[in-house]
Amino acid sequence: MVDFSWDRDIQLSVSFLMYARIVVHCILHVTRKILWLTTWVFSMQHMKIDWKDEDKNLTKMYPRETDPDDEDSIAEPGSFFNFFEQESDPMDVGDIFFASGAFRNGKPN
């Protein structure tokens, strides 16, 4: 068994408390920025990406493919950029982020 005591083994100094406060502040700040960015990205309307060259157009190279048996389901999602260029989101990827934001704000569905 480890012989440990907070009172004996840990000495809290002013500098330690200042560093701990700065670290907690940075973590909270970064977390807020990530949540804001996630909400912003998935609340956008579809948009056309202006590719520099058609050889680099990933949405044309890797298009979204629907299931031949069921037109509402996706067989292959293709490029990540299809989520930005195509209006529909049949896989409901954006709903995950909207639901998590609502839950975080105290408004679960």
N, C-alpha and C positions, 0 to 999 in steps of 0.2 A: 504494500500500500504506500502511496506517496504521502510524505509528510508535508502538508501545505496548509498555510494559514494566511488569510487575506491581511490580517493585522500585522503579522510578523514578516511576511515575505513581500508584500506589495506596499510601496510608498508612493502615494499619489502626490505629485508635485503640481505646481501651477502650470508648468510647461507641458506636462503630460495631459492635463485637462484641456489646455488650449488646443493641442494637437488633436485630441479626440473630438473636440467640438468642430474643428475645421474639417476633419474627415467625415463626420456625420453630415455636416452642411453640404459638402461636395457630393456625397452619395445622394442626398435628397434632391439637390439641384439637377444632377444628371438624370435621376429617375423621372423628375417632372419633365425634363426636356425630351426624354425618350417617349413618354406617354403622349406629350403634345405632338411630336413628330408622327407617331403612329396614328393618332386620331386624324391629323391633317392629311396624311398620305391616303388613308382609306376612306376619307370623306370627299375626296376629289371626284369630279366628273371625269369621264373618259377624255383622253386627249390624244392628238396625233403627235408622234415623235418624229422630228425631222432628223433622219439619219444622215450622216455625212456622205455615205456611199451606200448604194443598194447592196453591195457585197457584204456590208456589215449590218444589214437590216435583219435583226434576230427574229422579229415577228413573221417575216416572210420565210426565213430559213427553217424556223421551228413553229409552224402554225398550230393553233389549237384544233384538235380533231375530236369530233363528236362520235358517239357510239352509233354504229349503223342500225342497231336494233332499237335503240332508244335515243331520240334526237335531243332529249332534255339532259342527258348525262354526258360526261366527258370521258373519252377513251384515253386521250393524251393531252395534258394541259399545255404542252409546248413551252415556249419561252416565257419567262417571268414577266416580260414586258407586254404580253397579251393582256394582263390585268389592267394596264393603263390604256391601251389602244382600243380594246373592245368594250362596248357599252355594257354587255351582260356579264354577270358573275355567277355562272351556273353552279360553281363549287361552293359559293357563299363564303369565300375567304374573308371578305370584308366584315361579315356578320360576327365573326369571332372577335374582332377588335372592337366593334361597336358594343357587343355584349359585355366585354371586359371593361370598357370605359364606363358603361352604365352601372355595372356592379360596383366599380371603384367609387363612383359618385353617389352610391347609396340608392340607385334606382334600378334594381334588377327587374327583368321582365317577368 
